[in-house]
């Protein structure tokens, strides 16, 4: 055991890669780095298309642009320490950098969760009350929703780093992942962490817990509305508009559920698997979201094709 510091600011945290595979970190990290690069490119393309194509200036695509922006923020929050560890072999991270990374990772996660809830409401209104869809989801209303999601993420995460400063940590602490998370840091503290744990729990319940509950409620109401439609063809058409969103909801929440189960059941038996799952549960949503919408959204595909054709004409 390392002795505890009298000052949190002097604590150093060691990032953890894949236990038992330290000599092969360069090779193991290649797929992870490729996922990061593809995620950044994919979400940047989605943002560019939505901002430049007037045909995509609709509520659903405005929320999609918010989702892409939060995915880029999540990549920017996790990618630097992955490169630092896997390619440069640098494990040390001072407290201030660790706390800052923790704040941004959780904040962008909460933003993404809030955007998924807003998108669920968008699909609910589109199916339940299509005649008033444009009047309910105006540009002003979407801007207010986006601002509310961002403010909530900041307010829920701001107490975390502040409260961590009152804790005492060993001079050197070994993290469970290649990035800093609130639960990981609280578990490494030498002093009483009841307040920190309570704040963390409330933060999760008011974000991920609240959002997931309302998303399930939205889909229950959507299903009720769809089943009341007489025509089977119209039912299928209505459900098809929700497939893309439902896919990214599952992509966002299922890895978190899998990681939670793994941490409680087999974390110590398969530490490398636990670390891989911990990395993927942040990397998979930003990687898959652009792919899902490019495959399922005809408008996105058409916009992308139009840009390629325009580029080809310009080159010719």
C-alpha positions in Angstrom: 0.0 0.0 0.0 1.1 3.5 -0.8 0.9 6.1 1.9 -1.7 8.8 1.6 -0.9 12.4 0.7 -1.9 15.3 2.7 -2.7 17.1 -0.5 -4.8 15.6 -3.4 -3.0 17.8 -5.9 0.3 15.8 -5.4 -1.3 12.4 -6.2 -0.4 10.6 -9.4 -2.6 8.1 -11.1 -1.3 5.2 -13.2 -3.4 4.2 -16.3 -4.0 0.5 -16.9 -3.9 -1.1 -20.3 -4.5 -4.8 -20.9 -3.2 -6.9 -18.0 -0.8 -9.6 -19.2 -0.5 -8.1 -22.6 1.8 -5.1 -21.8 4.5 -6.3 -24.3 1.9 -6.3 -27.1 0.1 -3.0 -26.3 1.1 -1.6 -29.7 -0.6 -4.4 -31.6 -3.6 -4.8 -29.3 -4.3 -1.0 -29.5 -4.3 -0.9 -33.4 -8.1 -1.9 -33.6 -9.0 0.5 -30.8 -7.1 3.4 -32.5 -8.8 2.5 -35.8 -12.2 2.6 -34.2 -11.4 6.1 -32.7 -10.2 7.4 -36.1 -13.3 6.0 -37.9 -15.5 7.4 -35.2 -14.1 10.9 -35.5 -14.3 10.8 -39.3 -17.8 9.4 -39.4 -19.3 11.8 -36.9 -17.5 14.8 -38.5 -19.0 13.8 -41.9 -22.5 13.5 -40.3 -22.1 17.0 -38.8 -20.9 18.4 -42.1 -23.7 16.9 -44.1 -26.4 18.1 -41.7 -25.0 21.6 -41.5 -24.5 22.1 -45.3 -27.5 20.2 -46.8 -30.8 22.2 -46.5 -32.8 19.0 -47.0 -31.4 17.7 -43.6 -32.5 20.8 -41.6 -35.3 18.9 -39.9 -35.7 18.2 -36.1 -34.7 14.6 -36.4 -31.4 15.5 -38.1 -30.8 18.4 -35.8 -30.9 16.0 -32.9 -28.6 13.6 -34.9 -26.1 16.5 -35.2 -26.2 16.9 -31.4 -25.5 13.2 -31.0 -22.6 13.4 -33.4 -21.2 16.4 -31.5 -21.4 14.5 -28.2 -19.8 11.4 -29.8 -16.9 13.6 -31.0 -16.6 15.1 -27.5 -16.5 11.6 -26.0 -13.7 10.5 -28.5 -11.7 13.7 -27.7 -12.0 12.9 -24.0 -10.8 9.3 -24.1 -8.5 9.1 -27.1 -5.6 11.2 -25.7 -4.9 8.9 -22.7 -5.3 5.8 -24.9 -2.6 7.2 -27.2 -0.5 8.2 -24.2 -0.6 4.7 -22.7 -0.6 2.4 -25.7 1.7 4.2 -28.1 3.9 6.3 -25.8 4.0 4.0 -22.8 3.3 6.8 -20.4 1.0 5.7 -17.5 1.3 8.6 -15.1 -1.5 11.2 -15.0 -1.6 14.0 -12.4 -4.8 14.6 -10.4 -5.9 17.7 -12.2 -5.8 16.1 -15.6 -7.5 13.0 -14.3 -10.3 15.0 -12.7 -10.7 17.1 -15.9 -10.9 13.9 -18.1 -13.4 12.4 -15.6 -15.6 15.5 -15.9 -15.7 15.5 -19.7 -16.2 11.8 -20.1 -19.2 11.8 -17.8 -20.6 15.1 -19.1 -20.5 13.9 -22.8 -22.0 10.6 -21.7 -24.9 12.4 -20.0 -25.3 14.7 -23.1 -25.6 11.7 -25.4 -28.1 10.1 -23.0 -30.2 13.3 -23.0 -30.0 13.6 -26.8 -31.3 10.0 -27.1 -34.2 10.9 -24.9 -34.9 14.0 -27.1 -34.8 11.8 -30.2 -37.3 9.4 -28.6 -39.6 12.3 -28.0 -39.1 13.4 -31.6 -40.2 9.9 -32.8 -43.1 9.9 -30.4 -44.5 13.2 -31.6 -43.9 12.3 -35.3 -46.0 9.1 -34.9 -48.5 10.2 -32.3 -49.3 13.7 -33.6 -47.8 14.1 -37.1 -50.1 17.1 -38.0 -48.6 19.2 -35.2 -45.0 17.9 -35.5 -43.6 21.0 -37.2 -45.3 23.4 -34.7 -44.1 21.4 -31.6 -40.5 20.8 -32.6 -39.6 24.3 -33.9 -35.9 25.5 -34.2 -36.4 27.5 -31.0 -37.7 24.5 -29.1 -34.8 22.3 -30.3 -32.3 25.0 -29.3 -33.8 25.1 -25.8 -33.8 21.3 -25.5 -30.1 21.2 -26.6 -29.2 24.0 -24.1 -31.1 22.2 -21.3 -29.3 18.9 -22.0 -25.9 20.6 -21.9 -26.7 22.6 -18.7 -27.9 19.4 -17.0 -24.7 17.5 -17.9 -22.5 20.3 -16.6 -24.5 20.7 -13.3 -24.7 17.0 -12.6 -21.0 16.5 -13.1 -19.6 19.7 -11.6 -19.8 18.5 -7.9 -17.7 15.4 -8.8 -14.3 17.0 -9.4 -14.9 19.6 -6.6 -15.7 16.9 -4.0 -12.8 14.8 -5.1 -10.4 17.5 -4.0 -11.4 17.0 -0.4 -10.3 13.4 -0.4 -6.9 11.9 0.3 -5.3 9.6 -2.2 -2.1 7.5 -2.1 0.9 9.1 -3.6 0.6 6.7 -6.5 -2.8 5.0 -7.4 -3.4 2.4 -10.1 -6.6 3.0 -12.1 -8.7 0.2 -13.5 -8.8 1.6 -17.0 -6.9 3.8 -19.5 -9.0 6.8 -18.5 -10.4 8.3 -15.3 -13.9 7.5 -14.1 -15.6 8.8 -11.0 -16.3 5.4 -9.4 -12.7 4.4 -10.0 -11.3 7.5 -8.3 -13.6 7.3 -5.4 -12.7 3.6 -4.8 -9.0 4.6 -4.6 -9.4 7.3 -1.9 -8.1 6.8 1.6 -10.6 9.0 3.3 -14.4 8.8 3.8 -16.2 8.7 0.4 -19.9 8.5 1.4 -20.7 11.9 0.1 -18.9 11.3 -3.1 -20.6 8.0 -3.7 -24.0 9.5 -2.9 -23.5 12.4 -5.3 -22.3 9.9 -8.0 -25.4 7.7 -7.5 -27.8 10.7 -7.6 -26.0 12.0 -10.8 -26.5 8.6 -12.6 -30.1 8.3 -11.5 -31.0 11.8 -12.7 -29.3 11.3 -16.0 -29.0 7.7 -17.3 -31.7 6.3 -15.0 -34.2 9.1 -15.8 -33.5 9.1 -19.5 -33.7 5.3 -20.0 -37.0 5.2 -18.1 -38.5 7.9 -20.3 -37.2 6.3 -23.4 -38.9 3.0 -22.5 -42.1 5.0 -21.8 -41.9 6.7 -25.1 -41.5 3.4 -27.0 -44.4 1.9 -25.0 -46.6 4.8 -26.1 -45.2 4.6 -29.7 -46.1 0.9 -29.8 -49.5 1.6 -28.4 -50.1 4.1 -31.2 -48.7 1.9 -33.9 -50.9 -1.1 -32.9 -54.0 1.2 -33.2 -53.2 1.8 -36.9 -55.5 -0.3 -39.0 -53.3 -0.8 -42.1 -50.4 -3.3 -41.6 -48.4 -1.4 -44.2 -48.8 1.9 -42.3 -47.8 0.1 -39.1 -44.6 -1.2 -40.6 -43.8 2.2 -42.1 -44.3 3.9 -38.7 -42.1 1.3 -36.9 -39.4 1.6 -39.6 -38.9 5.3 -38.7 -37.9 4.2 -35.2 -35.5 1.5 -36.1 -32.4 3.7 -36.4 -33.0 5.4 -33.1 -33.8 2.1 -31.3 -30.5 0.6 -32.6 -28.4 3.5 -31.2 -30.3 3.3 -27.9 -29.4 -0.4 -27.6 -25.8 0.4 -28.7 -25.5 3.0 -26.0 -27.1 1.2 -23.1 -26.2 -2.5 -23.7 -22.4 -2.2 -23.4 -22.9 -0.3 -20.1 -25.1 -3.1 -18.8 -22.6 -5.7 -20.0 -19.7 -3.9 -18.3 -21.7 -3.6 -15.1 -22.4 -7.3 -15.0 -18.8 -8.2 -15.9 -17.4 -6.0 -13.1 -19.6 -7.8 -10.6 -19.2 -11.4 -11.8 -15.9 -12.0 -13.7 -13.8 -8.9 -13.3 -11.0 -10.6 -11.4 -11.1 -13.8 -13.3 -10.7 -12.1 -16.7 -9.1 -8.7 -16.1 -8.1 -8.2 -19.8 -11.7 -8.8 -20.9 -13.0 -6.3 -18.3 -10.6 -3.7 -19.6 -11.6 -4.5 -23.2 -15.3 -4.1 -22.4 -14.5 -0.9 -20.5 -12.8 0.6 -23.6 -15.5 -0.7 -26.0 -18.4 0.7 -24.0 -17.1 4.2 -24.7 -15.9 3.5 -28.2 -18.7 1.5 -29.8 -21.5 4.1 -29.7 -19.5 6.8 -31.5 -18.3 4.2 -34.0 -21.6 2.6 -34.7 -24.0 5.7 -34.7 -22.8 7.1 -38.0 -22.9 3.6 -39.6 -26.4 3.0 -38.4 -27.7 6.3 -39.7 -25.9 6.0 -43.0 -27.4 2.5 -43.5 -30.9 3.3 -42.3 -31.4 6.9 -43.4 -32.1 7.4 -47.1 -31.7 11.2 -46.7 -28.2 10.8 -45.2 -27.2 8.4 -47.9 -28.5 10.7 -50.6 -26.7 13.7 -49.1 -23.4 11.7 -48.9 -23.8 10.5 -52.5 -24.6 14.1 -53.6 -21.3 15.3 -52.0 -19.2 12.6 -53.7 -20.8 13.3 -57.1 -20.2 17.0 -56.6 -16.6 16.4 -55.7 -16.1 14.2 -58.7 -17.6 16.9 -61.0 -15.3 19.5 -59.5 -12.2 17.3 -59.9 -13.2 16.6 -63.6 
